[in-house]
Amino acid sequence: MDNGLFTSGTPHNDGEGPNPEEELTAVRLSETKIALKSGYNKYLAVEKNDVVAGRSDAIGPREMWEPIFENGKLALLAHNGCFLSCSEEGDMVATSKAAGENEILKIRTNASKAKKEKR
């Protein structure tokens, strides 16, 4: 469905690449904030009903996310003070005030890891 909403999809077969809506680019905004741009060149935002959608053409407060790392795990905190997760219906939402098992993300990337030079 091409309405800008994000849902949990079925797993891909080995060697099968992601769909455009599954490709996200992190845009660094500050030391603590990022924006996520979809394969359709739209930014992910939390809408008024706490549903995550990729319909935004520009970055404002609703499109800002804070990556939270703890014990080697990652969760994304939205502008509304809630973490990104998947609802029982399969929709991406930001409704949980705490990062539990359902809010932990696994990121796959094709970018190479940058090495910091020692001074």
Secondary structure, 3 states (H helix, E strand, C coil): CCCCECECCCCCCCCCCCCHHHCEEEEECCCCCEEEEECCCCEEEECCCCEEEEEECCCCHHHCEEEEEECCEEEEEECCCCEEEECCCCEEEEEECCCCHHHCECCCCCCCCCCCCCC
